Amino acid sequence: MKNLTNPTVMLPGFYMPLRGRKRRSAQQIFADKIASLKRKSFKQIGEIFGRFIPEEHLKPEASGVMSRRSIFSKENTFWAFLGQVLDADGGCKEVVRKLQSYASLKGVRLPSSSTASYCTARKKQSEQTLSDIFQYTAVRGDKSTTTGLLNNRRVIVVDGTGLSMPDTPENQRVWPQSATQKPGCGFPSARVCACFSLESGSMLSYEIGNKKSNELPLFRKQWQTFKPGDIFLGDKGFCSYFDMVKLKEKNVDSVLTLARRKPVSKSKCLNVFNQNDLLIKWDRPKYNRRLSYSRETLEQLPAELVLRQIRVVVDQPGFRTKEFFIVTTLLDPTKYPSEEIARLYLQRWDIELFFRDIKTTMGMDILRCQSPEMIRKEILMNFIAYNCVRRLMCEAADKADMVVRLVSFKGSLQAIRSWEPQLNHDKLSNIERSKMLNDLYGTVTGLPLRQRPGRREPRCLKRRPKNYQLLTKPRHEMKEMEHRSRYCATALN
């Protein structure tokens, strides 16, 4: 046996013999460093959505605020933010608690219980990076139709909605509250106009405006979303001579509800295909100052536009609307029967369900951030999360050989929330993780939505709200009335 003498006489406690262990190679040291970095990575919801997000957008920056590999790195902050908007609570404190539990599980130092570091890291996230990720999910989430309806042309449905946010001076400057509300008694409100793929339900583009922004100007900023051969589907708010002409120049057809014009009678039409299907002509509208384009732009439009006018009779008992008119640039009645166009317009209601999924199911109806910069990031992250859930639903529907419209968004979100904590364990092998993902897909499609056509759901509330007093003055000026149960009758002298 070799004599294990200490060669460092001046530092007797420094030398520790190897005692038969081999020296570690450079490859082993490098592998340990990689494992250490992985222990500091908390993908969380990324175990489910990692395939839907491009990795190059989550790599640390070459220099700057997002170049460090810390507990709140660029990748960790993104996945934490994405998990926050998908979480039922949606608070920053819960995100930090979740990160602490993952850190304890992986054996690294627990982050502070304060949300300051996380909020600072979230603020450093580049809005352009989030926008690029959203565009990636929009392109990948789009799905070609195979229903045979209207020769399998892609249909893009468009509509607008409103969002509320915290009452801060910065938010009020960008998205002011309604003029009918007193200062301090209302909330900033934003308008969002979005384009969705009718087949997959994925959001393809969006624009944000304030209370003064009409849906049409916001929609015109998204014309690049349409490709030649697409069909634009919208309600009466988008019935515009200017937009139909401009989209037709791009080889994009329109299917809209008639508005701001009277229906054309049989005596004034160009051709009668059947009793409820007429070929009509619209004259170019006259210029007025309320139009969002100039007189020169209007004069460049053609003097007339040939359209089809389809009368749809609603014979469903209990429905408020008894009949309405559809105008479209799909002029061939043989290639595009009026029954298929009417059935297509009936599916326009799906965009109301898409907005309900985002605002009610995901909780985006009332935003949380305090500044316009973070409000825009919060909106972007909600739309990224929505597209990821939609893509998972499409993949699950393809595996189950079923239509994605039969898959419940809320049921899918509930399954994702339940599966996420189980997929982040280090002890799970790749085979076990793959099996769990397959089970997740099976759970998503396990209970298809019941189709109840003709069901009447009035927009009324059955459960009455509590009888609280309305805030009619700023909080520091408001004096709350006593509760009515504390009133007592007194005898008059």
Buried (B, 14 or more C-beta within 10 A) or exposed (E): EEEEEEEEEEEEEEEEEEEEEEEEEEEEEEEEEEEEEEBBBBBBBBBBBEEBBEEEBBEBEEEEEBEEEBBBBBBBBBBBBBBBBBBEEBEBEBBBBBBBBBBEBBEBEEBEEEBEBBBEBBBBBBEEBBBEBBEBBBEBBBBEBEEEBBEEBBBBBBBBBEBBBBBBEBBBEBBBBEEEBEEBBBBBBBBBBBBBBBBBBBBBBBBBBBBEBBBBBBBBEBBEBBEEEBBBBBBEBBBBBBBBBBBBEBEBBBBBBBBEBEBBEEEEBEEEBEEBBBBBEBEBBEBEEEBEBEEEEBEEBEEEBEBBBBBBEEEEEEEEEEEBBBBBBBBEBEEBBBEBBBEBBEBBEBBEEBBBBBBEBBBBBEBBBBBBEBBBBBBBBBBBBBBBBBBBBBBBBEEBEEBBBBBBBEBBBBBBBEBBBEBBEEEBEEEEBEEBBEEBBEBBBEEBEEEEEEEEEEEEEEEEEEEEEEBEEEEEEBEEEEEEEEEEEEEEE
